[in-house]
Amino acid sequence: MNSYLKKLRGANLDIDFSNANFGTTKCPWNMAEGTEAHKCAVKDVSICDYFCGVQFLDSVLCSYPHPNLGILGPEEIDRDKSEILSLTEEA
């Protein structure tokens, strides 16, 4: 696994870290900014720039503070980076 990735346990797969019953991990971006505003993924809205996937059972792979497209290799992404970049430009 990429050395920049962190495994964050206990995500509620909407995906955020708001329920201590699922685990005690906190979002490192929220911790750095002293907020609760950042979420890994919001249905029909967005995916965080640091979100790198989910590992069985419920650990979120996070690259904060390094943007995911800057640290993930082609073998770790299921489509061409140009396709991802064009999708993010449309949003």
Beta strands, then each sheet from edge to edge (+ up, - down):
strand 1: 6-8
strand 2: 41-42
strand 3: 46-47
strand 4: 51-55
strand 5: 59-62
sheet 1: 1+ 5- 4+
sheet 2: 2+ 3-
end
